[in-house]
Amino acid sequence: MSDPLESEPYRPATLLVHGGTRRSPFGETSEALFLTSGFVYDSAEQAEATFAGQAVHYQYSRFGNPTIAMLEERLALLEGAEACRMTATGMAAVHAALLSHLRAGDRVVASRALFGSCHWIVTTLLPRYGIESVLVDGTDLAQWRAALARPTQLVLLESPSNPMLEVLDLPAIAALAHAAGALVVVDNVFATPLLQQPLRLGADVVVYSCTKHIDGQGRVLGGAVLGSKAWVDATLQPFVRNTGPSLSAFNAWLLLKGLETLALRVAAAQQNAAKLADWLAEQPAIARLWYPGRADHPQAALAAAQMAGGGTVVSFELAGGKPAAFALMNALRLILVSNNLGDAKSMVTHPATTTHQRIGAEERARLGITDGVVRLSVGLEDVADLRADLQRGLLMAGQVPAGAL
């Protein structure tokens, strides 16, 4: 049965529930889970025509699967993209987006503020294949302009960045990149497709770790790459098909269920994050705080122009450094110590010793990731309980006077 939403301009909340749905002849309400590795042909001739590209038929779940196809269509509708391909993890999505496009001798310019594994791909993996990589400070357009004065094949950036929540000028960077001949790839995990749509701001490709807000319940891993149909079909699909970073149908089904509540979860978590950011900014133990929704964010005006909200993550620096950060984290009873984010449960992590440990102290210093920085992913709990838990952590760390509680 065809998707009735393809011809209607439905809004995001509706697309999150209905977009891309393909019902079988049984007329099921929930999307069907096609937990199968392969598919059966009516004849040898049909199999031959399918492999020759002369007939449309599912072949193998590494290449395509009806449940995964529904998820790809729903995400594409939500993002405003022509096409989407799912991968097993968010890092598989980043890896596929880059390696499918690049060749030996190519050049990549990337924002310095990258997730640790993305940083490793750009600075360690790509040079192994004869691909030049250049890092720039993402908020400095002069550095982008200088780096992109030479022909470049790909630009990679994330905005807001992990964990310092830098907001980059996507239209300006995209214009410079396109003038240099580059494909612009944006990691949009922190903003989610509800708060920012990079393709509308000049990007060519958007990547997600669906493990974060899209699942948002700590259940499964998944990744997505979205872009033009021409690029996805000609460049990305052959790479994904032949290297095999495929998403399981079961994970795709759970991600479809996650999308149904994405708008509600992001709105509620963002509301909590904004309230906690305002409260934390007033605490004497907090030396600095970053939240894109606050007027004191370094790129507040840019965030307001590009994003529909401040997001669900707050980062802050404790004046007492690593001892204070660890004492706070260890005293928490409700907020979980975890390196994940975008979950229904609030989570806190220490980037210098976890997600960004392997980039080295010098690079962390350039990014402002001190030993006192803590990243807080805000969930769906009652904000008063979260505030009390954080206040307890600050007190136990010796940062808040005993009478403050």
Summary of the structure (lengths in Angstrom):
residues: 405
radius of gyration: 22.0
end to end distance: 59.2
largest distance: 80.4
contacts: 1427
relative contact order: 0.12
helix: 44%
strand: 14%
